[in-house]
Amino acid sequence: MINPRHFLRMSRWARNPPSKKRVKLVITIVLICALIFLIERYIGWPGALATNSFKLRG
């Protein structure tokens, strides 16, 4: 079920669509996030950028 607020937002966007510059910005950000996800998923995350995790000894 879709939230009624989404209908209001969609109608506002239909009346006043975002500029081409804003669309390019959002698409660029999404592509950068997807690239980071794919690198982390298939290549792995470098140990230097990992946080020190607490491991239980037992």
N, CA, C and O atoms as a CHARMM CRD file, in Angstrom:
* protein
*
  232
    1    1 MET  N      0.85200  -1.18000   0.00000 PROA 1      0.00000
    2    1 MET  CA     0.00000   0.00000   0.00000 PROA 1      0.00000
    3    1 MET  C      0.89600   1.24100   0.00000 PROA 1      0.00000
    4    1 MET  O      1.85900   1.32900   0.76200 PROA 1      0.00000
    5    2 ILE  N      0.56900   2.16600  -0.84100 PROA 2      0.00000
    6    2 ILE  CA     1.38600   3.37900  -0.96100 PROA 2      0.00000
    7    2 ILE  C      0.87800   4.44800   0.01400 PROA 2      0.00000
    8    2 ILE  O     -0.32500   4.61000   0.22200 PROA 2      0.00000
    9    3 ASN  N      1.81200   5.15000   0.58700 PROA 3      0.00000
   10    3 ASN  CA     1.50900   6.19900   1.54500 PROA 3      0.00000
   11    3 ASN  C      0.91200   7.40200   0.79200 PROA 3      0.00000
   12    3 ASN  O      1.42000   7.75700  -0.27200 PROA 3      0.00000
   13    4 PRO  N     -0.15400   8.03900   1.31500 PROA 4      0.00000
   14    4 PRO  CA    -0.73800   9.20700   0.63600 PROA 4      0.00000
   15    4 PRO  C      0.24200  10.36100   0.42400 PROA 4      0.00000
   16    4 PRO  O      0.08000  11.15200  -0.50500 PROA 4      0.00000
   17    5 ARG  N      1.25400  10.45600   1.28200 PROA 5      0.00000
   18    5 ARG  CA     2.25700  11.51600   1.10200 PROA 5      0.00000
   19    5 ARG  C      3.01400  11.34600  -0.21500 PROA 5      0.00000
   20    5 ARG  O      3.43400  12.32500  -0.83100 PROA 5      0.00000
   21    6 HSD  N      3.18400  10.08800  -0.63800 PROA 6      0.00000
   22    6 HSD  CA     3.87500   9.84500  -1.89700 PROA 6      0.00000
   23    6 HSD  C      3.06700  10.40600  -3.07400 PROA 6      0.00000
   24    6 HSD  O      3.64300  10.92500  -4.03000 PROA 6      0.00000
   25    7 PHE  N      1.74600  10.30300  -3.00400 PROA 7      0.00000
   26    7 PHE  CA     0.90900  10.87900  -4.05900 PROA 7      0.00000
   27    7 PHE  C      1.06600  12.39100  -4.11600 PROA 7      0.00000
   28    7 PHE  O      1.11600  12.97300  -5.20000 PROA 7      0.00000
   29    8 LEU  N      1.14200  13.03100  -2.95000 PROA 8      0.00000
   30    8 LEU  CA     1.34000  14.48500  -2.92900 PROA 8      0.00000
   31    8 LEU  C      2.69900  14.86000  -3.51000 PROA 8      0.00000
   32    8 LEU  O      2.81700  15.83200  -4.25700 PROA 8      0.00000
   33    9 ARG  N      3.71800  14.08700  -3.16400 PROA 9      0.00000
   34    9 ARG  CA     5.05500  14.36700  -3.68800 PROA 9      0.00000
   35    9 ARG  C      5.10300  14.15100  -5.20100 PROA 9      0.00000
   36    9 ARG  O      5.70600  14.94400  -5.92400 PROA 9      0.00000
   37   10 MET  N      4.46500  13.07400  -5.68100 PROA 10     0.00000
   38   10 MET  CA     4.45000  12.81000  -7.12400 PROA 10     0.00000
   39   10 MET  C      3.70800  13.91300  -7.87900 PROA 10     0.00000
   40   10 MET  O      4.13200  14.30800  -8.96500 PROA 10     0.00000
   41   11 SER  N      2.61400  14.40900  -7.32100 PROA 11     0.00000
   42   11 SER  CA     1.88100  15.47400  -8.00700 PROA 11     0.00000
   43   11 SER  C      2.68900  16.76400  -8.04500 PROA 11     0.00000
   44   11 SER  O      2.64400  17.50600  -9.02700 PROA 11     0.00000
   45   12 ARG  N      3.43400  17.03000  -6.96300 PROA 12     0.00000
   46   12 ARG  CA     4.28100  18.23100  -6.93700 PROA 12     0.00000
   47   12 ARG  C      5.40500  18.11700  -7.96300 PROA 12     0.00000
   48   12 ARG  O      5.73000  19.08900  -8.64500 PROA 12     0.00000
   49   13 TRP  N      5.99700  16.92700  -8.07200 PROA 13     0.00000
   50   13 TRP  CA     7.05600  16.71300  -9.05900 PROA 13     0.00000
   51   13 TRP  C      6.51600  16.79500 -10.47200 PROA 13     0.00000
   52   13 TRP  O      7.21900  17.25300 -11.37200 PROA 13     0.00000
   53   14 ALA  N      5.25200  16.35100 -10.69400 PROA 14     0.00000
   54   14 ALA  CA     4.66000  16.43000 -12.02900 PROA 14     0.00000
   55   14 ALA  C      4.43900  17.88500 -12.43300 PROA 14     0.00000
   56   14 ALA  O      4.59200  18.23300 -13.60300 PROA 14     0.00000
   57   15 ARG  N      4.08200  18.73300 -11.47500 PROA 15     0.00000
   58   15 ARG  CA     3.86600  20.15400 -11.77200 PROA 15     0.00000
   59   15 ARG  C      5.17400  20.91700 -11.89900 PROA 15     0.00000
   60   15 ARG  O      5.29800  21.80700 -12.74200 PROA 15     0.00000
   61   16 ASN  N      6.14000  20.57800 -11.07500 PROA 16     0.00000
   62   16 ASN  CA     7.43700  21.26500 -11.05900 PROA 16     0.00000
   63   16 ASN  C      8.55700  20.22100 -11.08900 PROA 16     0.00000
   64   16 ASN  O      9.13400  19.90300 -10.04900 PROA 16     0.00000
   65   17 PRO  N      8.86500  19.69200 -12.26600 PROA 17     0.00000
   66   17 PRO  CA     9.90400  18.64700 -12.32300 PROA 17     0.00000
   67   17 PRO  C     11.27700  19.20900 -11.95500 PROA 17     0.00000
   68   17 PRO  O     11.53700  20.39700 -12.14100 PROA 17     0.00000
   69   18 PRO  N     12.15400  18.34500 -11.43000 PROA 18     0.00000
   70   18 PRO  CA    13.49500  18.81700 -11.07800 PROA 18     0.00000
   71   18 PRO  C     14.28500  19.17700 -12.32800 PROA 18     0.00000
   72   18 PRO  O     13.99600  18.69900 -13.42500 PROA 18     0.00000
   73   19 SER  N     15.27900  20.02100 -12.14300 PROA 19     0.00000
   74   19 SER  CA    16.10400  20.44600 -13.27300 PROA 19     0.00000
   75   19 SER  C     16.99200  19.29600 -13.74800 PROA 19     0.00000
   76   19 SER  O     17.20000  18.31300 -13.03700 PROA 19     0.00000
   77   20 LYS  N     17.50800  19.44600 -14.97000 PROA 20     0.00000
   78   20 LYS  CA    18.39500  18.42000 -15.52400 PROA 20     0.00000
   79   20 LYS  C     19.66400  18.29900 -14.67900 PROA 20     0.00000
   80   20 LYS  O     20.21400  17.21000 -14.51700 PROA 20     0.00000
   81   21 LYS  N     20.11100  19.41200 -14.15400 PROA 21     0.00000
   82   21 LYS  CA    21.31200  19.40800 -13.31700 PROA 21     0.00000
   83   21 LYS  C     21.08500  18.57900 -12.05400 PROA 21     0.00000
   84   21 LYS  O     21.96600  17.82200 -11.64600 PROA 21     0.00000
   85   22 ARG  N     19.91800  18.71300 -11.43400 PROA 22     0.00000
   86   22 ARG  CA    19.60500  17.94800 -10.23200 PROA 22     0.00000
   87   22 ARG  C     19.47700  16.46700 -10.54500 PROA 22     0.00000
   88   22 ARG  O     19.92900  15.62700  -9.76700 PROA 22     0.00000
   89   23 VAL  N     18.86300  16.14000 -11.67800 PROA 23     0.00000
   90   23 VAL  CA    18.71800  14.73700 -12.07900 PROA 23     0.00000
   91   23 VAL  C     20.08500  14.11200 -12.30200 PROA 23     0.00000
   92   23 VAL  O     20.33000  12.98600 -11.86700 PROA 23     0.00000
   93   24 LYS  N     20.98400  14.83300 -12.97800 PROA 24     0.00000
   94   24 LYS  CA    22.34600  14.32900 -13.19500 PROA 24     0.00000
   95   24 LYS  C     23.06700  14.12300 -11.87100 PROA 24     0.00000
   96   24 LYS  O     23.78400  13.13600 -11.70800 PROA 24     0.00000
   97   25 LEU  N     22.88800  15.03800 -10.92300 PROA 25     0.00000
   98   25 LEU  CA    23.51400  14.91600  -9.61600 PROA 25     0.00000
   99   25 LEU  C     23.03900  13.65500  -8.89300 PROA 25     0.00000
  100   25 LEU  O     23.85200  12.90400  -8.35300 PROA 25     0.00000
  101   26 VAL  N     21.73600  13.42500  -8.88100 PROA 26     0.00000
  102   26 VAL  CA    21.18400  12.26000  -8.19400 PROA 26     0.00000
  103   26 VAL  C     21.65200  10.97900  -8.86500 PROA 26     0.00000
  104   26 VAL  O     22.02500  10.02700  -8.17900 PROA 26     0.00000
  105   27 ILE  N     21.64000  10.93700 -10.18300 PROA 27     0.00000
  106   27 ILE  CA    22.09100   9.73900 -10.89700 PROA 27     0.00000
  107   27 ILE  C     23.56900   9.48100 -10.61800 PROA 27     0.00000
  108   27 ILE  O     23.96900   8.32900 -10.44600 PROA 27     0.00000
  109   28 THR  N     24.38100  10.52600 -10.57100 PROA 28     0.00000
  110   28 THR  CA    25.80600  10.37900 -10.27400 PROA 28     0.00000
  111   28 THR  C     26.01500   9.80500  -8.87200 PROA 28     0.00000
  112   28 THR  O     26.84800   8.91900  -8.68100 PROA 28     0.00000
  113   29 ILE  N     25.27600  10.29700  -7.91200 PROA 29     0.00000
  114   29 ILE  CA    25.40200   9.80500  -6.53600 PROA 29     0.00000
  115   29 ILE  C     24.99000   8.34200  -6.44400 PROA 29     0.00000
  116   29 ILE  O     25.65000   7.55200  -5.77000 PROA 29     0.00000
  117   30 VAL  N     23.90800   7.98000  -7.11500 PROA 30     0.00000
  118   30 VAL  CA    23.45500   6.58700  -7.10800 PROA 30     0.00000
  119   30 VAL  C     24.49500   5.68300  -7.75900 PROA 30     0.00000
  120   30 VAL  O     24.75300   4.58800  -7.26000 PROA 30     0.00000
  121   31 LEU  N     25.09600   6.12000  -8.86000 PROA 31     0.00000
  122   31 LEU  CA    26.11600   5.30700  -9.52700 PROA 31     0.00000
  123   31 LEU  C     27.37100   5.14800  -8.66600 PROA 31     0.00000
  124   31 LEU  O     27.97000   4.07300  -8.64500 PROA 31     0.00000
  125   32 ILE  N     27.76900   6.19300  -7.96400 PROA 32     0.00000
  126   32 ILE  CA    28.92700   6.09800  -7.07800 PROA 32     0.00000
  127   32 ILE  C     28.64400   5.10700  -5.94700 PROA 32     0.00000
  128   32 ILE  O     29.50200   4.29600  -5.60300 PROA 32     0.00000
  129   33 CYS  N     27.45200   5.17300  -5.37600 PROA 33     0.00000
  130   33 CYS  CA    27.09100   4.23200  -4.31500 PROA 33     0.00000
  131   33 CYS  C     27.06500   2.80300  -4.83700 PROA 33     0.00000
  132   33 CYS  O     27.52400   1.88900  -4.15100 PROA 33     0.00000
  133   34 ALA  N     26.53400   2.59400  -6.04200 PROA 34     0.00000
  134   34 ALA  CA    26.50500   1.25600  -6.63000 PROA 34     0.00000
  135   34 ALA  C     27.91900   0.75200  -6.89500 PROA 34     0.00000
  136   34 ALA  O     28.20300  -0.42800  -6.68600 PROA 34     0.00000
  137   35 LEU  N     28.80100   1.62300  -7.34800 PROA 35     0.00000
  138   35 LEU  CA    30.18700   1.24000  -7.59800 PROA 35     0.00000
  139   35 LEU  C     30.88900   0.83000  -6.30700 PROA 35     0.00000
  140   35 LEU  O     31.59800  -0.17600  -6.28300 PROA 35     0.00000
  141   36 ILE  N     30.70200   1.58700  -5.24500 PROA 36     0.00000
  142   36 ILE  CA    31.29000   1.24400  -3.95300 PROA 36     0.00000
  143   36 ILE  C     30.74400  -0.09700  -3.46300 PROA 36     0.00000
  144   36 ILE  O     31.50100  -0.92200  -2.95000 PROA 36     0.00000
  145   37 PHE  N     29.45800  -0.31700  -3.61600 PROA 37     0.00000
  146   37 PHE  CA    28.85300  -1.58700  -3.20400 PROA 37     0.00000
  147   37 PHE  C     29.44900  -2.75400  -3.98600 PROA 37     0.00000
  148   37 PHE  O     29.78200  -3.78600  -3.40300 PROA 37     0.00000
  149   38 LEU  N     29.58600  -2.59600  -5.30200 PROA 38     0.00000
  150   38 LEU  CA    30.12500  -3.68100  -6.12400 PROA 38     0.00000
  151   38 LEU  C     31.58600  -3.97400  -5.80000 PROA 38     0.00000
  152   38 LEU  O     31.99900  -5.13400  -5.77300 PROA 38     0.00000
  153   39 ILE  N     32.35700  -2.93700  -5.55800 PROA 39     0.00000
  154   39 ILE  CA    33.75700  -3.13700  -5.18100 PROA 39     0.00000
  155   39 ILE  C     33.83500  -3.89400  -3.85800 PROA 39     0.00000
  156   39 ILE  O     34.61100  -4.84000  -3.71900 PROA 39     0.00000
  157   40 GLU  N     33.03200  -3.47300  -2.89700 PROA 40     0.00000
  158   40 GLU  CA    33.04500  -4.14100  -1.59500 PROA 40     0.00000
  159   40 GLU  C     32.55600  -5.58400  -1.70900 PROA 40     0.00000
  160   40 GLU  O     33.07800  -6.47100  -1.03400 PROA 40     0.00000
  161   41 ARG  N     31.57700  -5.81700  -2.54300 PROA 41     0.00000
  162   41 ARG  CA    30.98200  -7.14200  -2.66600 PROA 41     0.00000
  163   41 ARG  C     31.90100  -8.13500  -3.37000 PROA 41     0.00000
  164   41 ARG  O     32.03900  -9.27100  -2.91600 PROA 41     0.00000
  165   42 TYR  N     32.52900  -7.72700  -4.47000 PROA 42     0.00000
  166   42 TYR  CA    33.27700  -8.67200  -5.28900 PROA 42     0.00000
  167   42 TYR  C     34.79000  -8.63400  -5.08700 PROA 42     0.00000
  168   42 TYR  O     35.45600  -9.64700  -5.29700 PROA 42     0.00000
  169   43 ILE  N     35.33500  -7.52000  -4.69400 PROA 43     0.00000
  170   43 ILE  CA    36.77800  -7.41600  -4.49900 PROA 43     0.00000
  171   43 ILE  C     37.11400  -7.51800  -3.01600 PROA 43     0.00000
  172   43 ILE  O     38.11800  -8.12500  -2.64600 PROA 43     0.00000
  173   44 GLY  N     36.29400  -6.93800  -2.18700 PROA 44     0.00000
  174   44 GLY  CA    36.53500  -6.95400  -0.74400 PROA 44     0.00000
  175   44 GLY  C     36.88200  -5.56800  -0.24100 PROA 44     0.00000
  176   44 GLY  O     37.24800  -4.68100  -1.01200 PROA 44     0.00000
  177   45 TRP  N     36.76400  -5.40200   1.03500 PROA 45     0.00000
  178   45 TRP  CA    37.04600  -4.11700   1.65300 PROA 45     0.00000
  179   45 TRP  C     38.46700  -4.14000   2.19700 PROA 45     0.00000
  180   45 TRP  O     38.83900  -5.10600   2.86300 PROA 45     0.00000
  181   46 PRO  N     39.28000  -3.11100   1.94100 PROA 46     0.00000
  182   46 PRO  CA    40.65800  -3.11100   2.42900 PROA 46     0.00000
  183   46 PRO  C     40.70900  -3.13500   3.95600 PROA 46     0.00000
  184   46 PRO  O     39.89900  -2.49500   4.62700 PROA 46     0.00000
  185   47 GLY  N     41.66400  -3.87800   4.48600 PROA 47     0.00000
  186   47 GLY  CA    41.79700  -3.98300   5.93600 PROA 47     0.00000
  187   47 GLY  C     42.09700  -2.65300   6.59900 PROA 47     0.00000
  188   47 GLY  O     41.71200  -2.43600   7.74800 PROA 47     0.00000
  189   48 ALA  N     42.77900  -1.75700   5.89500 PROA 48     0.00000
  190   48 ALA  CA    43.11500  -0.45100   6.46400 PROA 48     0.00000
  191   48 ALA  C     41.87500   0.41100   6.68900 PROA 48     0.00000
  192   48 ALA  O     41.88700   1.30800   7.53200 PROA 48     0.00000
  193   49 LEU  N     40.81400   0.14500   5.94300 PROA 49     0.00000
  194   49 LEU  CA    39.59200   0.93300   6.09100 PROA 49     0.00000
  195   49 LEU  C     38.56200   0.26700   6.99300 PROA 49     0.00000
  196   49 LEU  O     37.50500   0.84000   7.25600 PROA 49     0.00000
  197   50 ALA  N     38.85800  -0.92300   7.46300 PROA 50     0.00000
  198   50 ALA  CA    37.92300  -1.64500   8.32800 PROA 50     0.00000
  199   50 ALA  C     38.02700  -1.12400   9.75500 PROA 50     0.00000
  200   50 ALA  O     39.08200  -0.65800  10.18700 PROA 50     0.00000
  201   51 THR  N     36.91800  -1.21100  10.47700 PROA 51     0.00000
  202   51 THR  CA    36.93500  -0.81100  11.87600 PROA 51     0.00000
  203   51 THR  C     37.45700  -1.97200  12.71000 PROA 51     0.00000
  204   51 THR  O     37.36500  -3.13000  12.30200 PROA 51     0.00000
  205   52 ASN  N     37.99700  -1.66500  13.86200 PROA 52     0.00000
  206   52 ASN  CA    38.46500  -2.71000  14.76800 PROA 52     0.00000
  207   52 ASN  C     37.25000  -3.30600  15.45100 PROA 52     0.00000
  208   52 ASN  O     36.58000  -2.64300  16.24300 PROA 52     0.00000
  209   53 SER  N     36.97400  -4.54900  15.14300 PROA 53     0.00000
  210   53 SER  CA    35.79400  -5.18100  15.73600 PROA 53     0.00000
  211   53 SER  C     36.19500  -5.94800  17.00000 PROA 53     0.00000
  212   53 SER  O     37.30900  -6.45900  17.11400 PROA 53     0.00000
  213   54 PHE  N     35.27900  -6.00900  17.91800 PROA 54     0.00000
  214   54 PHE  CA    35.48500  -6.69900  19.17600 PROA 54     0.00000
  215   54 PHE  C     35.15500  -8.18000  18.97000 PROA 54     0.00000
  216   54 PHE  O     34.03900  -8.52300  18.57900 PROA 54     0.00000
  217   55 LYS  N     36.11500  -9.04100  19.23000 PROA 55     0.00000
  218   55 LYS  CA    35.88900 -10.47300  19.05900 PROA 55     0.00000
  219   55 LYS  C     35.91900 -11.15900  20.41100 PROA 55     0.00000
  220   55 LYS  O     36.82500 -10.93900  21.21500 PROA 55     0.00000
  221   56 LEU  N     34.93300 -11.98000  20.64700 PROA 56     0.00000
  222   56 LEU  CA    34.87500 -12.74000  21.89500 PROA 56     0.00000
  223   56 LEU  C     35.82600 -13.92000  21.84200 PROA 56     0.00000
  224   56 LEU  O     35.93600 -14.60700  20.82600 PROA 56     0.00000
  225   57 ARG  N     36.49300 -14.13800  22.92600 PROA 57     0.00000
  226   57 ARG  CA    37.37000 -15.30500  23.02200 PROA 57     0.00000
  227   57 ARG  C     36.64600 -16.36400  23.83100 PROA 57     0.00000
  228   57 ARG  O     36.09700 -16.08300  24.89700 PROA 57     0.00000
  229   58 GLY  N     36.65100 -17.55300  23.32700 PROA 58     0.00000
  230   58 GLY  CA    35.94100 -18.55300  24.09500 PROA 58     0.00000
  231   58 GLY  C     36.20600 -19.91800  23.71900 PROA 58     0.00000
  232   58 GLY  O     35.65100 -20.84100  24.31300 PROA 58     0.00000
